[in-house]
Amino acid sequence: MDPSIPEDQKTIASDGSGLLYVKFERHCLMERLLVRVKKREKKQKKRPALTWEEWEEENDTCLLENYSDDLDLDILNVSLSETAEPPSDLLSPLLKYQKEWLAWSLKQEESTFKVGILADEMGMGKTVQTIALVLAQRELKKHSSILSYSPSASQELPTVKGTLIVCPVIGLMQWFREIERCTTKGSNKTLVYHGTNREKCTYKLEEYDFVITTYYTIEADYRTKKSKHNSKNSKPQVEIMDQKTDSTEKLSDDGSVDISARVGEDVSRRRSFLHSVKWDRIILDEAHYLKDADCNTARAVLALESSYKWALTGIPLQNRMNELYSIVRFLQAKPYAYHFCKDCDCKALDYSSFSTKCAQCHHKPARHFLWWNRVS
């Protein structure tokens, strides 16, 4: 036993199950909670407790209450006993554990989180499980209609019913074949958005149930559209005000009006094809492909918008914690994906938005911290 462990915490020994020093870890967690409570009490004399401080206390309390339970697989098995029957359009039968995941994922999308990670090993049927989720939700939303542009909210993207599946090139046709094999013929309309001539074709995204693309395609389209937009805005421009419509336009050096800068203009026109809509669901297959949240591919993926987000990965190990953070950042999981201010309640997903000072609270960037770094 480690001599640094208190005597009253040495009661648990190794029994081959890997549950070492559980009481000691619980003791450390309790000590950390008590220290934070004392610090918070001192700060509350000067100002009210901030939201992130309350979340931190709730997180520690939850860990303290469930620490030993989380290590008991029997308790976990009981909590996952609820199952859901596969949707009618799914031809492939689901095993018990897949029905359990389907029930959990449906509840997850109905909750406030609306995101999740499916990290089963290779060959466990993650593709079929995900297809089952899409079809099951479609049955639940049979009577819902597709949203479109609203005149009063022209800066918002149109919402489509489709699910965007992002995968490596090698998995592109595998997803297409699995959808065709596992679903009733004619029940789904699938688009494979890939290839050199993809932008020359005219697609109506609102018609498709599945849109399959690759990480490279998203990054290439995003980079091309962004560079064109930046080059257009690099010209010397002067803002002019239309007194009749109260809209602001930019006059370029050649005297022409820059229509893309018009306030109230559809933002989708300034975005790439896949970034021009808000998807019902985005699924990242082989999500560990995003190793760094700051790389160009990750930035392109993070710029996509959707109501639900799922990350699929069969890689249980990561070289660095930051590699796992890129998935957390994609899911926008609160509070782990956010940067918080130590002095107020402002928060942001990207540290770069602070630049020289925070646009929300005007505090310096050094006063902000990433929640993930506090718990990882």
C-alpha positions as a Markdown table, in Angstrom:
| # | Residue | x | y | z |
|---|---|---|---|---|
| 1 | Met | 0.0 | 0.0 | 0.0 |
| 2 | Asp | 1.1 | 3.6 | -0.6 |
| 3 | Pro | 2.3 | 5.1 | 2.7 |
| 4 | Ser | 0.9 | 8.5 | 1.7 |
| 5 | Ile | -2.6 | 7.1 | 2.0 |
| 6 | Pro | -4.2 | 7.8 | 5.4 |
| 7 | Glu | -4.5 | 4.8 | 7.7 |
| 8 | Asp | -8.3 | 4.9 | 7.8 |
| 9 | Gln | -8.3 | 4.7 | 4.0 |
| 10 | Lys | -6.2 | 1.5 | 3.7 |
| 11 | Thr | -9.1 | -0.8 | 4.3 |
| 12 | Ile | -9.6 | -1.7 | 0.7 |
| 13 | Ala | -7.2 | -4.0 | -1.1 |
| 14 | Ser | -6.7 | -5.3 | -4.6 |
| 15 | Asp | -8.9 | -8.3 | -5.2 |
| 16 | Gly | -8.2 | -8.6 | -8.9 |
| 17 | Ser | -11.2 | -6.5 | -10.0 |
| 18 | Gly | -9.1 | -3.3 | -10.4 |
| 19 | Leu | -11.1 | -1.5 | -7.7 |
| 20 | Leu | -8.0 | 0.0 | -5.9 |
| 21 | Tyr | -8.1 | 2.8 | -3.3 |
| 22 | Val | -11.8 | 3.5 | -3.9 |
| 23 | Lys | -12.3 | 4.9 | -0.4 |
| 24 | Phe | -9.1 | 7.0 | -0.7 |
| 25 | Glu | -10.4 | 8.5 | -4.0 |
| 26 | Arg | -13.7 | 9.2 | -2.4 |
| 27 | His | -11.9 | 10.9 | 0.5 |
| 28 | Cys | -9.9 | 13.1 | -1.9 |
| 29 | Leu | -13.1 | 14.0 | -3.7 |
| 30 | Met | -14.7 | 15.0 | -0.4 |
| 31 | Glu | -11.6 | 17.1 | 0.5 |
| 32 | Arg | -11.8 | 18.9 | -2.9 |
| 33 | Leu | -15.4 | 19.6 | -2.4 |
| 34 | Leu | -14.9 | 21.1 | 1.1 |
| 35 | Val | -12.0 | 23.3 | -0.2 |
| 36 | Arg | -14.2 | 24.7 | -3.0 |
| 37 | Val | -17.1 | 25.3 | -0.6 |
| 38 | Lys | -14.8 | 27.4 | 1.6 |
| 39 | Lys | -13.5 | 29.4 | -1.3 |
| 40 | Arg | -17.0 | 29.9 | -2.6 |
| 41 | Glu | -18.2 | 31.2 | 0.8 |
| 42 | Lys | -15.4 | 33.7 | 0.9 |
| 43 | Lys | -16.2 | 35.0 | -2.6 |
| 44 | Gln | -20.0 | 35.2 | -1.8 |
| 45 | Lys | -19.2 | 37.8 | 0.8 |
| 46 | Lys | -18.0 | 40.1 | -2.1 |
| 47 | Arg | -20.4 | 38.9 | -4.9 |
| 48 | Pro | -23.1 | 36.3 | -5.5 |
| 49 | Ala | -22.0 | 32.8 | -6.6 |
| 50 | Leu | -21.5 | 32.5 | -10.4 |
| 51 | Thr | -23.3 | 29.9 | -12.5 |
| 52 | Trp | -20.1 | 27.9 | -13.2 |
| 53 | Glu | -19.3 | 27.8 | -9.5 |
| 54 | Glu | -22.8 | 26.3 | -8.8 |
| 55 | Trp | -22.3 | 23.8 | -11.6 |
| 56 | Glu | -18.9 | 22.8 | -10.2 |
| 57 | Glu | -20.4 | 22.2 | -6.8 |
| 58 | Glu | -23.2 | 20.1 | -8.3 |
| 59 | Asn | -20.7 | 18.1 | -10.3 |
| 60 | Asp | -18.6 | 17.3 | -7.3 |
| 61 | Thr | -21.6 | 16.4 | -5.2 |
| 62 | Cys | -22.9 | 14.1 | -8.0 |
| 63 | Leu | -19.5 | 12.4 | -8.2 |
| 64 | Leu | -19.4 | 12.0 | -4.4 |
| 65 | Glu | -22.9 | 10.4 | -4.2 |
| 66 | Asn | -22.4 | 8.1 | -7.2 |
| 67 | Tyr | -18.6 | 7.3 | -7.1 |
| 68 | Ser | -18.9 | 3.8 | -5.8 |
| 69 | Asp | -22.0 | 3.0 | -7.8 |
| 70 | Asp | -20.4 | 4.0 | -11.0 |
| 71 | Leu | -17.8 | 1.2 | -10.4 |
| 72 | Asp | -20.4 | -1.4 | -9.9 |
| 73 | Leu | -21.3 | -3.0 | -13.2 |
| 74 | Asp | -24.3 | -4.8 | -11.8 |
| 75 | Ile | -25.9 | -1.5 | -11.0 |
| 76 | Leu | -25.1 | -0.2 | -14.5 |
| 77 | Asn | -26.7 | -3.3 | -16.0 |
| 78 | Val | -29.9 | -2.7 | -14.1 |
| 79 | Ser | -30.1 | 1.0 | -15.2 |
| 80 | Leu | -29.8 | -0.1 | -18.9 |
| 81 | Ser | -32.5 | -2.8 | -18.7 |
| 82 | Glu | -35.1 | -0.6 | -20.5 |
| 83 | Thr | -35.4 | -1.4 | -24.2 |
| 84 | Ala | -37.1 | 0.0 | -27.3 |
| 85 | Glu | -38.5 | -1.9 | -30.2 |
| 86 | Pro | -37.0 | -1.2 | -33.6 |
| 87 | Pro | -38.9 | 1.1 | -36.0 |
| 88 | Ser | -41.1 | -0.4 | -38.7 |
| 89 | Asp | -38.9 | 0.7 | -41.6 |
| 90 | Leu | -35.9 | -1.1 | -40.1 |
| 91 | Leu | -35.4 | -4.6 | -41.7 |
| 92 | Ser | -32.4 | -5.6 | -39.7 |
| 93 | Pro | -33.2 | -7.2 | -36.3 |
| 94 | Leu | -31.6 | -5.6 | -33.2 |
| 95 | Leu | -29.9 | -7.5 | -30.4 |
| 96 | Lys | -30.8 | -6.8 | -26.8 |
| 97 | Tyr | -28.0 | -4.4 | -26.1 |
| 98 | Gln | -28.8 | -2.5 | -29.3 |
| 99 | Lys | -32.4 | -2.1 | -28.2 |
| 100 | Glu | -31.2 | -0.8 | -24.8 |
| 101 | Trp | -29.1 | 1.8 | -26.6 |
| 102 | Leu | -32.0 | 2.8 | -28.8 |
| 103 | Ala | -34.1 | 3.4 | -25.7 |
| 104 | Trp | -31.4 | 5.4 | -24.1 |
| 105 | Ser | -30.6 | 7.5 | -27.2 |
| 106 | Leu | -34.3 | 8.4 | -27.7 |
| 107 | Lys | -34.4 | 9.6 | -24.2 |
| 108 | Gln | -31.2 | 11.5 | -24.7 |
| 109 | Glu | -32.5 | 13.4 | -27.6 |
| 110 | Glu | -35.7 | 14.3 | -25.7 |
| 111 | Ser | -33.6 | 15.6 | -22.8 |
| 112 | Thr | -31.9 | 19.0 | -22.6 |
| 113 | Phe | -28.6 | 17.6 | -23.8 |
| 114 | Lys | -29.7 | 16.3 | -27.3 |
| 115 | Val | -26.2 | 14.8 | -27.8 |
| 116 | Gly | -24.3 | 11.6 | -27.1 |
| 117 | Ile | -21.4 | 9.3 | -27.8 |
| 118 | Leu | -21.6 | 5.7 | -29.1 |
| 119 | Ala | -18.3 | 4.1 | -28.3 |
| 120 | Asp | -18.9 | 0.4 | -28.9 |
| 121 | Glu | -16.0 | -1.7 | -30.2 |
| 122 | Met | -15.7 | -2.4 | -33.9 |
| 123 | Gly | -18.2 | -5.0 | -35.2 |
| 124 | Met | -20.8 | -4.3 | -32.6 |
| 125 | Gly | -23.2 | -2.7 | -35.1 |
| 126 | Lys | -22.9 | 1.0 | -34.4 |
| 127 | Thr | -24.1 | 1.8 | -38.0 |
| 128 | Val | -27.3 | -0.2 | -37.6 |
| 129 | Gln | -28.0 | 1.3 | -34.2 |
| 130 | Thr | -27.6 | 4.8 | -35.5 |
| 131 | Ile | -29.9 | 4.1 | -38.5 |
| 132 | Ala | -32.5 | 2.7 | -36.1 |
| 133 | Leu | -32.3 | 5.9 | -34.1 |
| 134 | Val | -33.0 | 8.1 | -37.1 |
| 135 | Leu | -35.9 | 6.0 | -38.2 |
| 136 | Ala | -37.4 | 5.8 | -34.7 |
| 137 | Gln | -37.3 | 9.5 | -34.3 |
| 138 | Arg | -38.8 | 10.0 | -37.7 |
| 139 | Glu | -41.8 | 7.8 | -36.7 |
| 140 | Leu | -42.2 | 10.0 | -33.6 |
| 141 | Lys | -42.2 | 13.1 | -35.7 |
| 142 | Lys | -44.4 | 12.0 | -38.5 |
| 143 | His | -46.7 | 15.0 | -38.3 |
| 144 | Ser | -43.9 | 17.6 | -38.0 |
| 145 | Ser | -43.2 | 19.8 | -41.0 |
| 146 | Ile | -39.9 | 21.0 | -42.4 |
| 147 | Leu | -39.0 | 24.5 | -41.3 |
| 148 | Ser | -37.9 | 27.2 | -43.9 |
| 149 | Tyr | -36.7 | 30.8 | -43.9 |
| 150 | Ser | -38.8 | 33.1 | -41.7 |
| 151 | Pro | -39.0 | 36.8 | -42.7 |
| 152 | Ser | -38.7 | 37.9 | -39.1 |
| 153 | Ala | -35.6 | 35.7 | -38.5 |
| 154 | Ser | -33.7 | 36.0 | -41.8 |
| 155 | Gln | -30.3 | 35.5 | -40.1 |
| 156 | Glu | -31.2 | 32.0 | -39.1 |
| 157 | Leu | -30.5 | 28.9 | -41.2 |
| 158 | Pro | -33.4 | 26.9 | -42.7 |
| 159 | Thr | -34.0 | 23.6 | -40.8 |
| 160 | Val | -34.2 | 20.4 | -42.8 |
| 161 | Lys | -35.3 | 16.9 | -41.8 |
| 162 | Gly | -32.2 | 15.2 | -43.0 |
| 163 | Thr | -29.4 | 13.6 | -41.0 |
| 164 | Leu | -25.9 | 14.5 | -42.1 |
| 165 | Ile | -23.4 | 11.6 | -41.7 |
| 166 | Val | -19.7 | 12.5 | -41.8 |
| 167 | Cys | -17.2 | 9.7 | -42.2 |
| 168 | Pro | -13.8 | 8.9 | -43.7 |
| 169 | Val | -13.7 | 8.2 | -47.4 |
| 170 | Ile | -13.4 | 4.5 | -46.8 |
| 171 | Gly | -16.8 | 4.4 | -45.0 |
| 172 | Leu | -18.7 | 6.4 | -47.5 |
| 173 | Met | -20.2 | 3.6 | -49.6 |
| 174 | Gln | -20.5 | 1.3 | -46.5 |
| 175 | Trp | -23.0 | 3.7 | -45.0 |
| 176 | Phe | -24.9 | 4.0 | -48.2 |
| 177 | Arg | -25.1 | 0.2 | -48.6 |
| 178 | Glu | -26.1 | -0.3 | -44.9 |
| 179 | Ile | -28.9 | 2.2 | -45.3 |
| 180 | Glu | -30.2 | 0.4 | -48.4 |
| 181 | Arg | -29.8 | -3.0 | -46.8 |
| 182 | Cys | -31.3 | -2.3 | -43.4 |
| 183 | Thr | -34.3 | -0.2 | -44.4 |
| 184 | Thr | -37.5 | -0.7 | -46.3 |
| 185 | Lys | -37.1 | -0.1 | -50.0 |
| 186 | Gly | -38.3 | 3.4 | -51.0 |
| 187 | Ser | -38.6 | 4.6 | -47.3 |
| 188 | Asn | -35.5 | 6.8 | -47.5 |
| 189 | Lys | -33.9 | 9.2 | -49.9 |
| 190 | Thr | -30.1 | 9.2 | -49.6 |
| 191 | Leu | -27.6 | 11.6 | -51.1 |
| 192 | Val | -23.8 | 10.8 | -51.3 |
| 193 | Tyr | -22.2 | 14.3 | -51.4 |
| 194 | His | -18.7 | 13.6 | -52.7 |
| 195 | Gly | -16.6 | 13.9 | -55.8 |
| 196 | Thr | -15.1 | 16.7 | -57.9 |
| 197 | Asn | -18.4 | 17.6 | -59.6 |
| 198 | Arg | -20.5 | 17.7 | -56.4 |
| 199 | Glu | -21.0 | 21.5 | -56.5 |
| 200 | Lys | -22.1 | 21.5 | -60.1 |
| 201 | Cys | -25.2 | 19.5 | -59.2 |
| 202 | Thr | -28.3 | 21.1 | -57.8 |
| 203 | Tyr | -29.6 | 19.3 | -54.8 |
| 204 | Lys | -32.7 | 20.1 | -52.6 |
| 205 | Leu | -31.5 | 19.1 | -49.2 |
| 206 | Glu | -34.9 | 19.3 | -47.7 |
| 207 | Glu | -35.9 | 16.2 | -49.8 |
| 208 | Tyr | -33.2 | 13.8 | -48.3 |
| 209 | Asp | -33.4 | 11.7 | -45.2 |
| 210 | Phe | -29.7 | 10.9 | -45.2 |
| 211 | Val | -26.8 | 12.9 | -46.6 |
| 212 | Ile | -23.4 | 11.2 | -46.5 |
| 213 | Thr | -20.2 | 13.0 | -46.9 |
| 214 | Thr | -16.5 | 12.9 | -45.8 |
| 215 | Tyr | -14.4 | 15.0 | -43.5 |
| 216 | Tyr | -12.3 | 16.1 | -46.4 |
| 217 | Thr | -15.3 | 17.3 | -48.4 |
| 218 | Ile | -16.6 | 19.4 | -45.6 |
| 219 | Glu | -13.2 | 21.0 | -45.0 |
| 220 | Ala | -12.6 | 21.7 | -48.7 |
| 221 | Asp | -16.0 | 23.3 | -49.2 |
| 222 | Tyr | -15.7 | 25.3 | -46.0 |
| 223 | Arg | -12.2 | 26.6 | -46.8 |
| 224 | Thr | -13.1 | 27.5 | -50.4 |
| 225 | Lys | -16.3 | 29.4 | -49.4 |
| 226 | Lys | -14.5 | 31.2 | -46.6 |
| 227 | Ser | -11.6 | 32.3 | -48.7 |
| 228 | Lys | -13.9 | 33.7 | -51.4 |
| 229 | His | -15.9 | 35.5 | -48.8 |
| 230 | Asn | -12.7 | 36.9 | -47.2 |
| 231 | Ser | -11.3 | 38.1 | -50.5 |
| 232 | Lys | -14.5 | 39.9 | -51.3 |
| 233 | Asn | -14.5 | 41.7 | -48.0 |
| 234 | Ser | -10.8 | 42.6 | -48.4 |
| 235 | Lys | -11.7 | 45.4 | -50.8 |
| 236 | Pro | -11.9 | 48.9 | -49.4 |
| 237 | Gln | -15.5 | 49.4 | -48.5 |
| 238 | Val | -17.7 | 52.2 | -47.2 |
| 239 | Glu | -20.9 | 51.6 | -45.3 |
| 240 | Ile | -24.0 | 53.4 | -46.6 |
| 241 | Met | -27.4 | 53.6 | -45.0 |
| 242 | Asp | -30.6 | 53.1 | -47.0 |
| 243 | Gln | -33.0 | 55.5 | -45.3 |
| 244 | Lys | -36.1 | 53.8 | -46.7 |
| 245 | Thr | -35.3 | 50.3 | -45.4 |
| 246 | Asp | -32.9 | 51.2 | -42.6 |
| 247 | Ser | -30.6 | 48.5 | -44.0 |
| 248 | Thr | -26.8 | 48.9 | -44.2 |
| 249 | Glu | -24.9 | 48.2 | -47.4 |
| 250 | Lys | -21.2 | 48.3 | -48.2 |
| 251 | Leu | -19.9 | 50.2 | -51.2 |
| 252 | Ser | -16.8 | 48.8 | -52.7 |
| 253 | Asp | -14.0 | 50.7 | -54.3 |
| 254 | Asp | -15.5 | 50.2 | -57.8 |
| 255 | Gly | -18.8 | 51.8 | -56.8 |
| 256 | Ser | -20.8 | 48.5 | -56.7 |
| 257 | Val | -22.9 | 47.5 | -53.7 |
| 258 | Asp | -21.7 | 44.4 | -51.8 |
| 259 | Ile | -25.0 | 42.5 | -51.5 |
| 260 | Ser | -23.5 | 39.8 | -49.3 |
| 261 | Ala | -23.0 | 42.4 | -46.6 |
| 262 | Arg | -26.6 | 43.5 | -46.5 |
| 263 | Val | -28.2 | 43.3 | -43.1 |
| 264 | Gly | -31.0 | 40.8 | -43.1 |
| 265 | Glu | -29.6 | 38.9 | -46.1 |
| 266 | Asp | -29.8 | 35.0 | -46.0 |
| 267 | Val | -26.6 | 33.9 | -44.2 |
| 268 | Ser | -26.8 | 30.6 | -46.1 |
| 269 | Arg | -25.7 | 32.4 | -49.3 |
| 270 | Arg | -22.4 | 33.1 | -47.7 |
| 271 | Arg | -21.9 | 29.5 | -46.5 |
| 272 | Ser | -20.9 | 26.3 | -48.2 |
| 273 | Phe | -23.5 | 23.9 | -49.4 |
| 274 | Leu | -23.5 | 21.7 | -46.3 |
| 275 | His | -23.2 | 24.7 | -43.9 |
| 276 | Ser | -26.2 | 26.5 | -45.5 |
| 277 | Val | -28.8 | 24.6 | -43.5 |
| 278 | Lys | -29.5 | 23.5 | -40.0 |
| 279 | Trp | -29.6 | 19.7 | -39.9 |
| 280 | Asp | -31.9 | 17.7 | -37.8 |
| 281 | Arg | -29.0 | 15.5 | -36.8 |
| 282 | Ile | -25.3 | 15.3 | -37.4 |
| 283 | Ile | -23.5 | 12.0 | -36.9 |
| 284 | Leu | -19.7 | 11.8 | -36.9 |
| 285 | Asp | -18.5 | 8.3 | -37.7 |
| 286 | Glu | -14.9 | 7.6 | -36.6 |
| 287 | Ala | -15.2 | 10.7 | -34.5 |
| 288 | His | -11.6 | 10.2 | -33.2 |
| 289 | Tyr | -10.6 | 11.4 | -36.7 |
| 290 | Leu | -10.8 | 14.9 | -35.2 |
| 291 | Lys | -7.6 | 14.9 | -33.2 |
| 292 | Asp | -7.3 | 18.6 | -32.6 |
| 293 | Ala | -10.2 | 21.1 | -32.2 |
| 294 | Asp | -8.1 | 23.8 | -33.8 |
| 295 | Cys | -7.3 | 22.0 | -37.0 |
| 296 | Asn | -9.0 | 23.1 | -40.3 |
| 297 | Thr | -11.1 | 19.9 | -40.5 |
| 298 | Ala | -12.4 | 20.3 | -37.0 |
| 299 | Arg | -13.2 | 24.0 | -37.5 |
| 300 | Ala | -15.2 | 23.1 | -40.6 |
| 301 | Val | -17.1 | 20.4 | -38.8 |
| 302 | Leu | -17.7 | 22.6 | -35.7 |
| 303 | Ala | -19.2 | 25.2 | -38.0 |
| 304 | Leu | -22.1 | 22.8 | -38.9 |
| 305 | Glu | -25.4 | 23.4 | -37.2 |
| 306 | Ser | -27.9 | 20.8 | -36.1 |
| 307 | Ser | -30.6 | 20.0 | -33.4 |
| 308 | Tyr | -29.0 | 16.7 | -32.4 |
| 309 | Lys | -25.4 | 15.6 | -32.4 |
| 310 | Trp | -23.8 | 12.1 | -32.1 |
| 311 | Ala | -20.2 | 10.9 | -32.1 |
| 312 | Leu | -19.4 | 7.3 | -33.1 |
| 313 | Thr | -16.0 | 5.9 | -32.3 |
| 314 | Gly | -14.5 | 2.5 | -31.7 |
| 315 | Ile | -11.2 | 3.7 | -30.3 |
| 316 | Pro | -11.3 | 3.5 | -26.5 |
| 317 | Leu | -7.8 | 5.1 | -26.0 |
| 318 | Gln | -6.6 | 8.6 | -26.7 |
| 319 | Asn | -3.0 | 9.8 | -26.7 |
| 320 | Arg | -3.9 | 13.1 | -25.1 |
| 321 | Met | -7.0 | 14.4 | -23.3 |
| 322 | Asn | -7.2 | 17.2 | -25.9 |
| 323 | Glu | -8.0 | 14.6 | -28.5 |
| 324 | Leu | -11.1 | 13.6 | -26.5 |
| 325 | Tyr | -11.9 | 17.3 | -26.0 |
| 326 | Ser | -12.4 | 17.8 | -29.8 |
| 327 | Ile | -15.4 | 15.4 | -29.6 |
| 328 | Val | -16.7 | 17.1 | -26.5 |
| 329 | Arg | -16.4 | 20.5 | -28.3 |
| 330 | Phe | -18.4 | 19.1 | -31.3 |
| 331 | Leu | -21.1 | 17.9 | -29.0 |
| 332 | Gln | -21.1 | 21.4 | -27.3 |
| 333 | Ala | -21.6 | 19.5 | -24.0 |
| 334 | Lys | -22.3 | 21.9 | -21.1 |
| 335 | Pro | -20.3 | 22.8 | -19.2 |
| 336 | Tyr | -17.3 | 20.9 | -20.4 |
| 337 | Ala | -17.0 | 22.5 | -23.9 |
| 338 | Tyr | -17.3 | 26.1 | -22.7 |
| 339 | His | -14.9 | 28.8 | -21.6 |
| 340 | Phe | -16.1 | 30.6 | -18.5 |
| 341 | Cys | -15.1 | 33.9 | -16.9 |
| 342 | Lys | -13.8 | 33.9 | -13.4 |
| 343 | Asp | -15.5 | 37.2 | -12.6 |
| 344 | Cys | -18.9 | 37.0 | -14.3 |
| 345 | Asp | -21.4 | 34.6 | -15.9 |
| 346 | Cys | -20.3 | 35.0 | -19.5 |
| 347 | Lys | -19.3 | 31.9 | -21.5 |
| 348 | Ala | -18.1 | 31.1 | -25.0 |
| 349 | Leu | -17.3 | 28.0 | -27.0 |
| 350 | Asp | -14.2 | 29.4 | -28.6 |
| 351 | Tyr | -11.3 | 31.1 | -26.8 |
| 352 | Ser | -10.5 | 33.0 | -30.0 |
| 353 | Ser | -13.7 | 35.0 | -29.5 |
| 354 | Phe | -12.1 | 36.9 | -26.6 |
| 355 | Ser | -9.2 | 38.3 | -28.7 |
| 356 | Thr | -7.9 | 41.2 | -26.6 |
| 357 | Lys | -10.9 | 41.3 | -24.3 |
| 358 | Cys | -14.2 | 39.5 | -23.9 |
| 359 | Ala | -16.9 | 41.0 | -26.0 |
| 360 | Gln | -19.5 | 40.1 | -23.4 |
| 361 | Cys | -17.9 | 41.2 | -20.2 |
| 362 | His | -14.8 | 43.1 | -21.3 |
| 363 | His | -12.6 | 41.1 | -19.0 |
| 364 | Lys | -9.2 | 40.1 | -20.2 |
| 365 | Pro | -8.7 | 36.6 | -21.9 |
| 366 | Ala | -6.6 | 35.5 | -19.0 |
| 367 | Arg | -9.6 | 35.7 | -16.7 |
| 368 | His | -11.3 | 33.0 | -18.7 |
| 369 | Phe | -10.8 | 29.2 | -18.4 |
| 370 | Leu | -11.9 | 26.1 | -20.2 |
| 371 | Trp | -14.0 | 23.9 | -18.0 |
| 372 | Trp | -12.6 | 20.7 | -19.6 |
| 373 | Asn | -9.1 | 21.6 | -18.2 |
| 374 | Arg | -10.4 | 21.7 | -14.7 |
| 375 | Val | -11.8 | 18.2 | -14.7 |
| 376 | Ser | -9.4 | 16.4 | -17.1 |
